[in-house]
Amino acid sequence: MFVKFTSSDRVATAINAAQVTFISSVTDGTRIRFGEGRSITVIEPMDEVIERLNRRPHD
């Protein structure tokens, strides 16, 4: 399932929720990490990111 967020440079970004390995709060918003050292920082607060990543496709 893909989830849409806004990256720190204000560009819409879609991520595959199944590939997320770690989430942390940073000054700019929330850092979402994936395998192989990849990450993106989004402006949404951590609680919203977690809620949206955990949402089932039919919600």
C-alpha positions in Angstrom: 0.0 0.0 0.0 1.3 3.4 -0.9 0.9 6.4 1.5 1.2 10.0 0.4 3.2 12.5 2.5 4.8 15.9 2.0 8.6 15.9 2.0 10.6 18.6 3.8 11.1 20.4 0.5 7.2 20.5 0.1 7.1 17.9 -2.7 4.3 15.3 -2.6 5.9 11.9 -1.9 4.4 8.4 -2.0 6.0 5.6 0.0 5.4 1.9 0.2 4.3 1.3 3.7 5.5 -2.3 3.7 9.1 -1.1 3.2 9.3 1.2 6.3 11.8 -0.1 8.9 12.1 2.8 11.3 10.4 6.1 12.1 11.8 8.9 14.2 10.9 12.4 15.1 13.3 15.2 13.9 13.2 19.0 14.0 11.9 19.2 10.4 9.1 16.6 11.0 9.4 12.9 10.8 12.2 10.8 9.3 11.0 7.6 7.6 13.7 5.0 7.0 13.8 2.1 4.6 16.2 -0.7 4.0 19.7 -0.1 2.5 20.2 3.2 4.3 17.5 5.1 2.5 15.3 7.6 4.3 13.0 10.6 3.7 12.0 13.4 6.0 8.4 14.5 5.8 6.7 17.5 7.4 3.8 15.5 9.0 4.2 14.9 12.8 5.2 11.4 13.9 1.8 10.4 15.3 0.1 11.2 12.0 2.7 9.2 10.1 2.2 6.2 12.3 -1.6 6.4 12.0 -1.5 6.7 8.2 1.0 3.9 7.8 -1.1 1.6 10.0 -4.3 2.4 8.2 -5.8 -0.6 6.3 -6.4 -0.1 2.6 -10.2 -0.1 3.0 -10.3 2.5 5.8 
